[in-house]
Amino acid sequence: MIISIDLRNLRNATYLQFQKDFLAIIFRNDPASLQIESKYNELTAKSVELENLFKKVLANPISQELIILDGRRDDAINGIYYGALSNSYHFDAPTKKAADALLANFKLYGSGIAKLNYQAETATISNIINDWENKPELIQALTTLNLSSWRDELKTVNEEFSTKYLDRTQDYGNASPENMKLKREETNTVYYALRDRINALDLLVETPPSPYSAVINQLNSLIEQYDRLLSSPIPSEEIPPLS
């Protein structure tokens, strides 16, 4: 059976690449001989539509500004995390205590904050900043670790990002009824239809080996790679955030 992946948590660029990789593996295994050519072609068509819309999104000048701002806030959140993590090994007890307090606060919001979709990351960072500005032990921890300026940078760039994101949303609303969310939902429907078709045909094989075993194993390996990306901790390398 082809394993599941939470497609909702893949950023647009990563989501599009996943669909391309998924299709490429199936193509190498000959979709016609696997009796899935029709479903394969449907997903291919949807992926092309998605890519064309994605290119329009990137052409928007506000999208380019969002990419830069998102990179800045990812650097800030990762920088603070790294600063706390390194100091959690400090020989000085107050320094270590401050670092542990910040890491405990990070843990409340889960790993991979910099890999969340745009809206989720904005909301998560806003909540973290609220903690850091109102909880005395965290205010002191940032001061002790000399990370207050990093907090200020993170707050500023997150607010700038939120404003620009709303600007782009208005821009899209005025320009076209099409949007990435709708196109992704359409693509998801076709993706699941293809996945379920492969699984169903594999279950119908009465005499092993199944002709679907190879493609299923390859697709599962691909999905596991993208799952590791989704579950990786904050310091992990980021695929360009274009959602």
C-alpha positions, 0 to 999 in steps of 0.5 A: 500500500502507498503510505499517506502524507499530509499534503496540506503542510507542504508549501506550494513549491515543495507541493508542486515538486512532490507531485512532479516527483510522484509522476516521474516515478510512475512514468518510469514504471510505465503507467500504461502497463500498470493500467493507470494511464488515465489517472496518471494523465489526469494528475499530469494535467492538474500539475501543469495547471498548478505550475502555470498558476504558480508561475503567475504567483511568482510573477507578482512583485509582492510575492518576491517581497514575501519570499525575502521577508519570510527568509528573514523571519526564518533566519531570526527564528532559527537564530534564536533557536540555535542561540538557546540550543548552544547555551543549553550546554553552557557551564554557567548555571544561569545561562543554561537555565535561561536557554532551557526556559526558551527551549521549553517555550519553543517546544510548546509550539512544535518543531519546524516552525520555519516550515509551516505554511505562511499563515500558520507561521505568522500566527505561531510567531505572533504567539511566541512573541507574545510569550516573550514580551509578557512572561517575565522568565522569558523576558529575562532569558532573552536578556541573559542570552543577549537575544532581545534584538533577535526577538525585536527583528523577528517581531518586526519582520513578522508584522511586515510579512503579515501586512504584505501577505494581506496586500497580496491577497487583495491583489489576487482577489482583484486580479483573478478568481483562481488561487493556489488553494483551490488548484491544490484541492483539485490536484489533491482529488486527482492525486488520491484517485491515482494513489487509490487506483494503484492500491486497489489494483495491487490488492487484486493481485492473487499470485505474487509477485505483484507488478505494483510492488516496485512502483509502490516501494519507490513511491513510499520511499519518496513520501518518506523523504518528504515526510522527513522534511515536514517533521524535521526540527527548526534548524534543518535546511529549508526548501525555498518557502513559496507558499 
